[in-house]
Amino acid sequence: MQEKPLKKYRLDALERAISYQKDDALQQAWQIFHKELVKAKYAHNFFWLGVPIIQAPQDLQASQEIIWEVKPDLIIETGIAYGGSLVFSASMLAILEVCGEIEKGDVIGIDIDIRPHNRKAILAHPLSRKITMFEGSSIDDEIIARVREFAKAKERVFVCLDSNHTHEHVLAELRAYAPLVSIGSYIMVGDTGIAGSARGNNI
């Protein structure tokens, strides 16, 4: 695809996406769909390269677009669960390496409780060489210091926050990790769709 047609394609896609905000029927349909897919645990049905990943496919599609655009050589993730998201990020960085976009990519995963069977599965994966796991609270000063030290050698940093979803915890994570985000990169907060849900006002 030539540059001008590709540019037009991008602009058309952006205009369509913006128009959806004023499409009441589409917005209502999305709210119903989102409510039902949460009840059905829809995001718990998927695997990435053999590892369970608790993400909706549409979110993964958006994530790969961001990663390809930013071309980070470090992705920091809070919240590990089964490790599918770590493997997803590692695979994207491996693609960037193969394409000559970055020299060496690494993924940091942080979780307050990395269950032994999940750790074992992650370490057994072929992409584990790109993954470093820190066990502890993502807002603990020691963990933050270790992440900052790791990030010093990196040029472009992308951050994904997907651990404890209370207001206080996410705010503390933003304060801790936002300064590490490179100019032109992003800090992404997961599960914002649960805000204002029946789970409590502190979400």
N, C-alpha and C positions, 0 to 999 in steps of 0.2 A: 504494500500500500504506500503510495507516494505521500510526501509530507503534507501537501495542502489538503488532499482528501482525508488524511488522518486527523489533521487539525480540525477540519469541519466536523468529522465524526465526534471528536471530543466535545466540541462546542454544542453540537446537537444533543449529546447525552447530558451535558450540564444543564442546558435549557429545559430538557424534559424533566430532569430531577428537581429543578427549582419549581416547575409548574405543578408537581405533585403536592406541594405544600398547600396549594389552593384547591386541590381536587377533593372535595368533601366526601364523595363516595369512596374514593380510594383510601382516604385517611380513616374512614369508619371501618372499611373492610380490613385494613391493616390492624386496627385496634382489636377487632374481633379475632383475627387470625393470631395475633401475638398472645392474647389472653388464652386462647385454646391451646396453642403450641406449648405454652408454659405448663398448663395443666397436664398435657399429654407427655411431658418430658421429651419433647421432640429433639432437643439439642443433644440428648444422651444416646442417640442412635448411630453416631458416626465414628469413624476411625481415620487417622492420618498415618499412612505408611505402616499400618498394622497396630497403631497405638490409639486407644480411646481418646477422643477429643470432644470435650463438652462445648461445642460451638455450632451455631447454625451455619449451613453452607454459604449463605449470603454474606455473613460476617467474614468468613474466611476469604471469600472473593474480594471483599473490600480491603482486607488486610494485605493480600498479595499485591493489590494495586498500589497501596501506600508504600509497601516495602520496596517494590520495583522503582517507584518514583524517588524515594529517599536514598536508597542504596546504602543502608547502614552497615557498619562493620561490627556493631554491637547492638543486640536486642536484649533489654532487661524486662523480665516478666515477674510480677508478683502473683503468687497463686500457681500451684503446679498440678494438683489433682492427679490424674493418671499420667500426665506428661505429654499428651498429644499436641498441645500447643507449643511446647518446647521443641518437639520434633518437627512440627510445621515450620517454626521459625528457623530452625537449623537447616531444613531442606531449602528454604528460600535463600538463606545465605550461601548454601552450597551452589545453588543455581547462579547467584551473583558472581561467585568465584569462577565457575566454569565459563561464564560469559565475559570474564575479564573486567567486571565492574568494580570489584573489590579484591583486595589481596588475601585477607584472612578474616572470616567472620566468626563471631562467638555469640553464644546465648547464655545469659545468666538467668537461672530460675530460683525464686525465693519462696519458701513456704514454712509456716510455723510447725508443720507436722508432715514430713515426707515419709509416707508409709513404706515399710521395708519392701513389700512386693512391687510397689510402684517404682521405687528407686532401682530395684533389681532389673525391672523391665526396661527402664530408661537407659541404664548403663549397658544393657545387652544389645541395644539398638545400634546399627551401623553408624548412625549420625551422632552417637553419644560423645564422640571426640570433640564435637563443637559445643557441648553443653557443660556448664558448670553450675552445680546446685549448692545453694546456701540454705541450711536449715535454721530457722529462727524467725522472729517477727520482722516483717519488712520495714517497720518503723523503729526497730531497735538501733541504737546508736552504733553498736559494733557492726551490725549487718550493713548499715548505710555506709560506714567507713570502708568496709571491705569492697563494696560495690564501687564506690568512688575511686578507690585505688586501682581496681581492675579497669575502670573506664579511662584512666589517664592516658593509656597507650592507644586509645581509639580515636578515630577521626569523626565518625558520624554515629550518634546514639539515638535509638528509637526505644520508647518505653511503653509497656502495656501493664496496666493496673487491673488485676482481676482476682483479688484475694478477699479480705473482709470488706463487705460493702456498706458498713455504717458510715454515716456522714463524717464522723470524727476521724475514723481510720483513713478514709480516702483523702480527706483534707491533709492529714499528716503525711501520707504518701506523696501527694502532689508537692508539698513543701520540701520533702526530702529528695525527690527524684527529678522534678521539673528543671532544676538548675543543670542537670546533666544532659538535657535534650539539646541536640545541636541545632543551630540556625537552619531553618528549612525542613527540620524533622518534626516529629509529633510525640505527644504523650497521650495515649489512648486509655480511656476508662471504660472497663467492661460492665455489662449488665445495668446500664443506666435506665433501662426499661422498667426496672422494679421500683423506681422512685415513686413514692406516694401509694405503693401497693398496700395490701392488708398486712404485710409483714411488719409494718411499724413506721412511725413517723421519723425515726432516726436514720432511715435508709436514704 
